[in-house]
Amino acid sequence: MKNIVLFLLGMLAPLFLSGLHAQENLKLPRFTEFRTDADFDKGEWQDKIVDEVEIGNYIVQLITSQEKGDYFSEGRYVQVLDKTNRRLVQEEIVLKDYGSVWDDQLYVDDYNFDGYDDFSLFQGSGTLDNIYFGYFLYNPETKTFFESEFGGTNMELYPASKTITTRNRSYAGANMTLETYKVVGFRMILLERHCLTAERIEDEETGETSVCVDEEGNLVFEEVDCWEYYMDVEQESVGLRKNFQLRLAIYDEDMAGGFVLYEGQKERIPIYLDRAEIVEQGEEGRPATRELFYNEMYQEKVNGVYVATIQGSNIIKVCYIRGKDNKKFTLKEIAR
């Protein structure tokens, strides 16, 4: 029996060691060569590290390739190493949508204000001064970085309020959109949107119009309605001993956000679209009737759910389901 056990151990040992070596090899980074000055001057390299940054206990490296004369070559990756032993700690992140990264540089900041640094990459630029980045957030539970849904042009961070603003210009700069988002966990929830357009004057003789500029040559803007983008109504509860009032702004489903502002309070509480359900199919050109379920976020937790029944852009009814006891409150629009 002893000989049989020793024989089996002898047979299994190579398999065990092979598996152990294979596991160790998986932790070795696939890309180890850095781009040299000669590579850069030549304008051609293949799968080389072009930038690395330290983030907490990690080293994050950007790997790119470039064919001569082609500044948008495929093959861009990010690999994350343990800072102490420079071994891989997660699967490589393939930057499949980042063929237009121009500056081969990683940027570090705490983009979702959770106390852990994240990284971003310059993704591209549009007309005027519109610039775009891709944002990769750190998840402390999984101890990995992931490509987030954060985005927007010309983002500005405000850690104290955990908000982000964006600014987008279009139509040769004559139109501008300003947005404010509340950051909740790994989400950007739209709180406010302002649409601006350049003021215009008409020449009495020719009838032609031109934009207004101030003494320094800057465009003069006026705010216009963004009603095509969201529904903004004042509501009050029904049937309570002391009814409460609120302002409910629901942004379109592409933005999937909005806010609630309760009477007597200044803080806008973010809500985000959790799901939508069809109540009744539309007939003869009428839009379908749907229920939109918006999670109300307070102190980064779901405090309750607003259910808006809508048809097209018209709100038919709204109710609120309180999170702590699932009590439902009926709301009605306040006539002004």
Contacts in CASP RR format, 6 or more apart in sequence:
PFRMAT RR
TARGET T0000
AUTHOR 0000-0000-0000
METHOD contacts of the structure
MODEL  1
MKNIVLFLLGMLAPLFLSGLHAQENLKLPRFTEFRTDADFDKGEWQDKIV
DEVEIGNYIVQLITSQEKGDYFSEGRYVQVLDKTNRRLVQEEIVLKDYGS
VWDDQLYVDDYNFDGYDDFSLFQGSGTLDNIYFGYFLYNPETKTFFESEF
GGTNMELYPASKTITTRNRSYAGANMTLETYKVVGFRMILLERHCLTAER
IEDEETGETSVCVDEEGNLVFEEVDCWEYYMDVEQESVGLRKNFQLRLAI
YDEDMAGGFVLYEGQKERIPIYLDRAEIVEQGEEGRPATRELFYNEMYQE
KVNGVYVATIQGSNIIKVCYIRGKDNKKFTLKEIAR
26 88 0 8 1.000
27 87 0 8 1.000
27 88 0 8 1.000
27 89 0 8 1.000
28 87 0 8 1.000
28 88 0 8 1.000
29 61 0 8 1.000
29 79 0 8 1.000
29 81 0 8 1.000
29 86 0 8 1.000
29 87 0 8 1.000
29 88 0 8 1.000
30 79 0 8 1.000
30 92 0 8 1.000
31 47 0 8 1.000
31 48 0 8 1.000
31 49 0 8 1.000
31 61 0 8 1.000
31 63 0 8 1.000
31 77 0 8 1.000
31 79 0 8 1.000
32 49 0 8 1.000
33 47 0 8 1.000
33 48 0 8 1.000
33 49 0 8 1.000
34 48 0 8 1.000
34 49 0 8 1.000
34 50 0 8 1.000
35 45 0 8 1.000
35 48 0 8 1.000
35 49 0 8 1.000
35 50 0 8 1.000
35 64 0 8 1.000
39 45 0 8 1.000
39 48 0 8 1.000
42 68 0 8 1.000
43 66 0 8 1.000
43 68 0 8 1.000
43 69 0 8 1.000
44 66 0 8 1.000
44 67 0 8 1.000
44 68 0 8 1.000
44 69 0 8 1.000
45 64 0 8 1.000
45 65 0 8 1.000
45 66 0 8 1.000
46 65 0 8 1.000
47 63 0 8 1.000
47 64 0 8 1.000
47 65 0 8 1.000
47 75 0 8 1.000
47 77 0 8 1.000
48 63 0 8 1.000
48 64 0 8 1.000
48 65 0 8 1.000
49 61 0 8 1.000
49 62 0 8 1.000
49 63 0 8 1.000
50 62 0 8 1.000
50 63 0 8 1.000
50 64 0 8 1.000
50 104 0 8 1.000
51 61 0 8 1.000
51 62 0 8 1.000
51 104 0 8 1.000
51 105 0 8 1.000
51 106 0 8 1.000
52 59 0 8 1.000
52 60 0 8 1.000
52 61 0 8 1.000
52 62 0 8 1.000
52 106 0 8 1.000
53 59 0 8 1.000
53 60 0 8 1.000
53 106 0 8 1.000
53 108 0 8 1.000
53 119 0 8 1.000
54 60 0 8 1.000
54 83 0 8 1.000
55 108 0 8 1.000
55 117 0 8 1.000
55 118 0 8 1.000
55 119 0 8 1.000
55 138 0 8 1.000
56 83 0 8 1.000
56 117 0 8 1.000
57 82 0 8 1.000
57 83 0 8 1.000
57 84 0 8 1.000
58 80 0 8 1.000
58 81 0 8 1.000
58 82 0 8 1.000
58 83 0 8 1.000
58 89 0 8 1.000
59 80 0 8 1.000
59 81 0 8 1.000
59 82 0 8 1.000
59 83 0 8 1.000
59 86 0 8 1.000
60 78 0 8 1.000
60 79 0 8 1.000
60 80 0 8 1.000
60 81 0 8 1.000
60 106 0 8 1.000
60 119 0 8 1.000
60 145 0 8 1.000
61 78 0 8 1.000
61 79 0 8 1.000
61 80 0 8 1.000
61 81 0 8 1.000
62 76 0 8 1.000
62 77 0 8 1.000
62 78 0 8 1.000
62 104 0 8 1.000
62 105 0 8 1.000
62 106 0 8 1.000
62 121 0 8 1.000
63 75 0 8 1.000
63 76 0 8 1.000
63 77 0 8 1.000
63 78 0 8 1.000
63 79 0 8 1.000
64 73 0 8 1.000
64 75 0 8 1.000
64 76 0 8 1.000
64 101 0 8 1.000
64 104 0 8 1.000
65 73 0 8 1.000
65 74 0 8 1.000
65 75 0 8 1.000
65 76 0 8 1.000
66 73 0 8 1.000
67 73 0 8 1.000
71 102 0 8 1.000
72 99 0 8 1.000
72 100 0 8 1.000
73 99 0 8 1.000
74 99 0 8 1.000
75 94 0 8 1.000
75 95 0 8 1.000
75 99 0 8 1.000
76 94 0 8 1.000
76 95 0 8 1.000
76 98 0 8 1.000
76 99 0 8 1.000
76 101 0 8 1.000
77 92 0 8 1.000
77 93 0 8 1.000
77 94 0 8 1.000
77 95 0 8 1.000
78 92 0 8 1.000
78 93 0 8 1.000
78 95 0 8 1.000
78 106 0 8 1.000
78 119 0 8 1.000
78 136 0 8 1.000
78 145 0 8 1.000
79 88 0 8 1.000
79 92 0 8 1.000
79 93 0 8 1.000
80 88 0 8 1.000
80 89 0 8 1.000
80 90 0 8 1.000
80 93 0 8 1.000
80 144 0 8 1.000
80 145 0 8 1.000
81 87 0 8 1.000
81 88 0 8 1.000
81 89 0 8 1.000
82 88 0 8 1.000
82 89 0 8 1.000
89 143 0 8 1.000
89 144 0 8 1.000
90 143 0 8 1.000
90 144 0 8 1.000
90 145 0 8 1.000
93 136 0 8 1.000
93 145 0 8 1.000
93 146 0 8 1.000
93 147 0 8 1.000
95 101 0 8 1.000
95 121 0 8 1.000
97 123 0 8 1.000
98 121 0 8 1.000
98 123 0 8 1.000
98 134 0 8 1.000
100 123 0 8 1.000
100 124 0 8 1.000
101 121 0 8 1.000
101 122 0 8 1.000
101 123 0 8 1.000
101 124 0 8 1.000
102 122 0 8 1.000
102 124 0 8 1.000
103 122 0 8 1.000
105 121 0 8 1.000
105 122 0 8 1.000
106 119 0 8 1.000
106 120 0 8 1.000
106 121 0 8 1.000
107 119 0 8 1.000
107 120 0 8 1.000
107 121 0 8 1.000
107 122 0 8 1.000
107 133 0 8 1.000
108 117 0 8 1.000
108 118 0 8 1.000
108 119 0 8 1.000
108 120 0 8 1.000
109 117 0 8 1.000
109 118 0 8 1.000
109 120 0 8 1.000
109 157 0 8 1.000
110 116 0 8 1.000
110 117 0 8 1.000
110 118 0 8 1.000
110 159 0 8 1.000
111 118 0 8 1.000
111 120 0 8 1.000
111 135 0 8 1.000
111 137 0 8 1.000
111 148 0 8 1.000
111 150 0 8 1.000
111 157 0 8 1.000
111 183 0 8 1.000
112 118 0 8 1.000
112 137 0 8 1.000
112 148 0 8 1.000
112 150 0 8 1.000
112 183 0 8 1.000
112 185 0 8 1.000
112 186 0 8 1.000
113 157 0 8 1.000
113 159 0 8 1.000
113 162 0 8 1.000
113 183 0 8 1.000
114 140 0 8 1.000
114 185 0 8 1.000
116 138 0 8 1.000
116 140 0 8 1.000
117 138 0 8 1.000
118 135 0 8 1.000
118 136 0 8 1.000
118 137 0 8 1.000
118 138 0 8 1.000
118 145 0 8 1.000
118 148 0 8 1.000
119 136 0 8 1.000
119 145 0 8 1.000
120 133 0 8 1.000
120 134 0 8 1.000
120 135 0 8 1.000
120 136 0 8 1.000
121 133 0 8 1.000
121 134 0 8 1.000
121 136 0 8 1.000
122 131 0 8 1.000
122 132 0 8 1.000
122 133 0 8 1.000
122 134 0 8 1.000
123 132 0 8 1.000
123 133 0 8 1.000
123 134 0 8 1.000
124 131 0 8 1.000
124 132 0 8 1.000
125 131 0 8 1.000
125 132 0 8 1.000
126 132 0 8 1.000
127 169 0 8 1.000
127 170 0 8 1.000
127 172 0 8 1.000
127 173 0 8 1.000
128 169 0 8 1.000
128 170 0 8 1.000
128 172 0 8 1.000
128 173 0 8 1.000
129 154 0 8 1.000
129 169 0 8 1.000
130 153 0 8 1.000
130 154 0 8 1.000
130 168 0 8 1.000
130 169 0 8 1.000
131 153 0 8 1.000
131 154 0 8 1.000
132 151 0 8 1.000
132 152 0 8 1.000
132 153 0 8 1.000
133 151 0 8 1.000
133 155 0 8 1.000
134 147 0 8 1.000
134 150 0 8 1.000
134 151 0 8 1.000
135 147 0 8 1.000
135 148 0 8 1.000
135 150 0 8 1.000
135 151 0 8 1.000
136 145 0 8 1.000
136 146 0 8 1.000
136 147 0 8 1.000
136 148 0 8 1.000
137 145 0 8 1.000
137 146 0 8 1.000
137 148 0 8 1.000
137 150 0 8 1.000
137 186 0 8 1.000
138 144 0 8 1.000
138 145 0 8 1.000
139 145 0 8 1.000
139 146 0 8 1.000
139 186 0 8 1.000
148 186 0 8 1.000
149 186 0 8 1.000
149 187 0 8 1.000
149 188 0 8 1.000
150 164 0 8 1.000
150 188 0 8 1.000
151 166 0 8 1.000
151 188 0 8 1.000
152 166 0 8 1.000
152 168 0 8 1.000
152 179 0 8 1.000
153 166 0 8 1.000
153 167 0 8 1.000
153 168 0 8 1.000
154 166 0 8 1.000
154 167 0 8 1.000
154 168 0 8 1.000
155 164 0 8 1.000
155 165 0 8 1.000
155 166 0 8 1.000
156 164 0 8 1.000
156 165 0 8 1.000
156 166 0 8 1.000
156 167 0 8 1.000
157 164 0 8 1.000
158 164 0 8 1.000
158 165 0 8 1.000
162 182 0 8 1.000
162 183 0 8 1.000
162 184 0 8 1.000
163 180 0 8 1.000
163 181 0 8 1.000
163 182 0 8 1.000
163 183 0 8 1.000
163 191 0 8 1.000
164 180 0 8 1.000
164 181 0 8 1.000
164 183 0 8 1.000
164 188 0 8 1.000
165 178 0 8 1.000
165 179 0 8 1.000
165 180 0 8 1.000
165 181 0 8 1.000
166 177 0 8 1.000
166 178 0 8 1.000
166 179 0 8 1.000
166 181 0 8 1.000
167 176 0 8 1.000
167 177 0 8 1.000
167 178 0 8 1.000
167 179 0 8 1.000
168 176 0 8 1.000
168 177 0 8 1.000
168 179 0 8 1.000
169 175 0 8 1.000
169 176 0 8 1.000
170 176 0 8 1.000
170 177 0 8 1.000
173 198 0 8 1.000
173 219 0 8 1.000
174 197 0 8 1.000
174 198 0 8 1.000
174 211 0 8 1.000
174 219 0 8 1.000
175 195 0 8 1.000
175 196 0 8 1.000
175 197 0 8 1.000
175 198 0 8 1.000
176 195 0 8 1.000
176 196 0 8 1.000
176 197 0 8 1.000
176 221 0 8 1.000
177 193 0 8 1.000
177 194 0 8 1.000
177 195 0 8 1.000
177 196 0 8 1.000
178 193 0 8 1.000
178 194 0 8 1.000
178 196 0 8 1.000
179 190 0 8 1.000
179 192 0 8 1.000
179 193 0 8 1.000
179 194 0 8 1.000
180 190 0 8 1.000
180 191 0 8 1.000
180 192 0 8 1.000
180 193 0 8 1.000
181 188 0 8 1.000
181 189 0 8 1.000
181 190 0 8 1.000
181 191 0 8 1.000
182 188 0 8 1.000
182 189 0 8 1.000
182 191 0 8 1.000
182 259 0 8 1.000
182 268 0 8 1.000
182 270 0 8 1.000
182 297 0 8 1.000
183 189 0 8 1.000
184 270 0 8 1.000
184 272 0 8 1.000
184 297 0 8 1.000
184 300 0 8 1.000
185 300 0 8 1.000
187 272 0 8 1.000
189 257 0 8 1.000
189 258 0 8 1.000
189 259 0 8 1.000
189 270 0 8 1.000
189 271 0 8 1.000
189 272 0 8 1.000
189 297 0 8 1.000
190 251 0 8 1.000
190 255 0 8 1.000
190 256 0 8 1.000
190 257 0 8 1.000
190 258 0 8 1.000
191 258 0 8 1.000
191 259 0 8 1.000
191 268 0 8 1.000
191 270 0 8 1.000
192 259 0 8 1.000
192 268 0 8 1.000
193 226 0 8 1.000
193 229 0 8 1.000
193 230 0 8 1.000
193 251 0 8 1.000
193 255 0 8 1.000
194 223 0 8 1.000
194 226 0 8 1.000
195 223 0 8 1.000
195 224 0 8 1.000
195 225 0 8 1.000
195 226 0 8 1.000
195 229 0 8 1.000
196 221 0 8 1.000
196 222 0 8 1.000
196 223 0 8 1.000
196 224 0 8 1.000
197 221 0 8 1.000
197 222 0 8 1.000
197 224 0 8 1.000
198 211 0 8 1.000
198 212 0 8 1.000
198 219 0 8 1.000
198 220 0 8 1.000
198 221 0 8 1.000
198 222 0 8 1.000
199 211 0 8 1.000
199 212 0 8 1.000
199 220 0 8 1.000
199 221 0 8 1.000
199 222 0 8 1.000
200 209 0 8 1.000
200 210 0 8 1.000
200 211 0 8 1.000
200 212 0 8 1.000
201 209 0 8 1.000
201 210 0 8 1.000
201 212 0 8 1.000
202 208 0 8 1.000
202 209 0 8 1.000
203 209 0 8 1.000
203 210 0 8 1.000
211 219 0 8 1.000
211 220 0 8 1.000
212 219 0 8 1.000
212 220 0 8 1.000
213 219 0 8 1.000
213 220 0 8 1.000
214 220 0 8 1.000
229 251 0 8 1.000
229 252 0 8 1.000
229 255 0 8 1.000
230 249 0 8 1.000
230 250 0 8 1.000
230 251 0 8 1.000
230 252 0 8 1.000
230 255 0 8 1.000
230 258 0 8 1.000
231 249 0 8 1.000
231 250 0 8 1.000
231 308 0 8 1.000
231 310 0 8 1.000
231 313 0 8 1.000
231 315 0 8 1.000
232 247 0 8 1.000
232 248 0 8 1.000
232 249 0 8 1.000
232 250 0 8 1.000
233 247 0 8 1.000
233 248 0 8 1.000
233 315 0 8 1.000
233 318 0 8 1.000
233 333 0 8 1.000
233 334 0 8 1.000
234 245 0 8 1.000
234 246 0 8 1.000
234 247 0 8 1.000
234 248 0 8 1.000
234 333 0 8 1.000
234 334 0 8 1.000
234 336 0 8 1.000
235 245 0 8 1.000
235 246 0 8 1.000
235 247 0 8 1.000
235 248 0 8 1.000
235 318 0 8 1.000
235 331 0 8 1.000
235 332 0 8 1.000
235 333 0 8 1.000
235 334 0 8 1.000
236 243 0 8 1.000
236 244 0 8 1.000
236 245 0 8 1.000
236 246 0 8 1.000
236 331 0 8 1.000
236 332 0 8 1.000
236 334 0 8 1.000
237 243 0 8 1.000
237 244 0 8 1.000
237 245 0 8 1.000
237 320 0 8 1.000
237 329 0 8 1.000
237 330 0 8 1.000
237 331 0 8 1.000
238 329 0 8 1.000
238 330 0 8 1.000
238 331 0 8 1.000
238 332 0 8 1.000
239 330 0 8 1.000
240 329 0 8 1.000
244 262 0 8 1.000
244 263 0 8 1.000
245 262 0 8 1.000
245 263 0 8 1.000
245 334 0 8 1.000
246 260 0 8 1.000
246 261 0 8 1.000
246 262 0 8 1.000
246 263 0 8 1.000
246 331 0 8 1.000
247 260 0 8 1.000
247 261 0 8 1.000
248 260 0 8 1.000
248 306 0 8 1.000
248 308 0 8 1.000
248 318 0 8 1.000
248 331 0 8 1.000
249 258 0 8 1.000
249 259 0 8 1.000
249 260 0 8 1.000
249 261 0 8 1.000
250 257 0 8 1.000
250 258 0 8 1.000
250 271 0 8 1.000
250 292 0 8 1.000
250 294 0 8 1.000
250 308 0 8 1.000
250 315 0 8 1.000
251 257 0 8 1.000
251 258 0 8 1.000
253 273 0 8 1.000
253 276 0 8 1.000
253 292 0 8 1.000
256 272 0 8 1.000
256 273 0 8 1.000
257 270 0 8 1.000
257 271 0 8 1.000
257 272 0 8 1.000
257 273 0 8 1.000
257 294 0 8 1.000
258 270 0 8 1.000
258 271 0 8 1.000
258 272 0 8 1.000
258 294 0 8 1.000
259 268 0 8 1.000
259 269 0 8 1.000
259 270 0 8 1.000
259 271 0 8 1.000
260 268 0 8 1.000
260 269 0 8 1.000
260 271 0 8 1.000
260 296 0 8 1.000
260 306 0 8 1.000
261 267 0 8 1.000
261 268 0 8 1.000
261 269 0 8 1.000
262 269 0 8 1.000
269 296 0 8 1.000
269 297 0 8 1.000
269 298 0 8 1.000
269 303 0 8 1.000
270 296 0 8 1.000
270 297 0 8 1.000
271 294 0 8 1.000
271 295 0 8 1.000
271 296 0 8 1.000
271 297 0 8 1.000
271 306 0 8 1.000
272 294 0 8 1.000
272 295 0 8 1.000
272 297 0 8 1.000
273 292 0 8 1.000
273 293 0 8 1.000
273 294 0 8 1.000
274 293 0 8 1.000
274 294 0 8 1.000
274 295 0 8 1.000
274 305 0 8 1.000
275 293 0 8 1.000
276 290 0 8 1.000
276 291 0 8 1.000
276 292 0 8 1.000
276 293 0 8 1.000
277 290 0 8 1.000
277 291 0 8 1.000
277 293 0 8 1.000
278 288 0 8 1.000
278 289 0 8 1.000
278 290 0 8 1.000
279 288 0 8 1.000
279 289 0 8 1.000
279 290 0 8 1.000
279 291 0 8 1.000
279 309 0 8 1.000
280 288 0 8 1.000
280 289 0 8 1.000
281 288 0 8 1.000
282 288 0 8 1.000
282 289 0 8 1.000
286 311 0 8 1.000
287 311 0 8 1.000
287 312 0 8 1.000
288 311 0 8 1.000
288 312 0 8 1.000
289 309 0 8 1.000
289 310 0 8 1.000
289 311 0 8 1.000
289 316 0 8 1.000
290 309 0 8 1.000
290 310 0 8 1.000
290 311 0 8 1.000
291 307 0 8 1.000
291 308 0 8 1.000
291 309 0 8 1.000
291 310 0 8 1.000
292 307 0 8 1.000
292 308 0 8 1.000
292 310 0 8 1.000
293 305 0 8 1.000
293 306 0 8 1.000
293 307 0 8 1.000
294 305 0 8 1.000
294 306 0 8 1.000
294 307 0 8 1.000
294 308 0 8 1.000
295 302 0 8 1.000
295 304 0 8 1.000
295 305 0 8 1.000
296 302 0 8 1.000
296 303 0 8 1.000
296 304 0 8 1.000
296 305 0 8 1.000
296 306 0 8 1.000
296 320 0 8 1.000
297 303 0 8 1.000
302 323 0 8 1.000
303 323 0 8 1.000
304 320 0 8 1.000
304 321 0 8 1.000
304 322 0 8 1.000
304 323 0 8 1.000
305 320 0 8 1.000
305 321 0 8 1.000
305 323 0 8 1.000
306 318 0 8 1.000
306 319 0 8 1.000
306 320 0 8 1.000
306 321 0 8 1.000
307 318 0 8 1.000
307 319 0 8 1.000
307 320 0 8 1.000
307 321 0 8 1.000
308 315 0 8 1.000
308 317 0 8 1.000
308 318 0 8 1.000
309 315 0 8 1.000
309 316 0 8 1.000
309 317 0 8 1.000
309 318 0 8 1.000
310 316 0 8 1.000
315 333 0 8 1.000
317 330 0 8 1.000
317 331 0 8 1.000
317 332 0 8 1.000
318 331 0 8 1.000
318 332 0 8 1.000
318 333 0 8 1.000
319 328 0 8 1.000
319 329 0 8 1.000
319 330 0 8 1.000
319 331 0 8 1.000
320 328 0 8 1.000
320 329 0 8 1.000
320 331 0 8 1.000
321 327 0 8 1.000
321 328 0 8 1.000
321 329 0 8 1.000
322 328 0 8 1.000
322 329 0 8 1.000
END
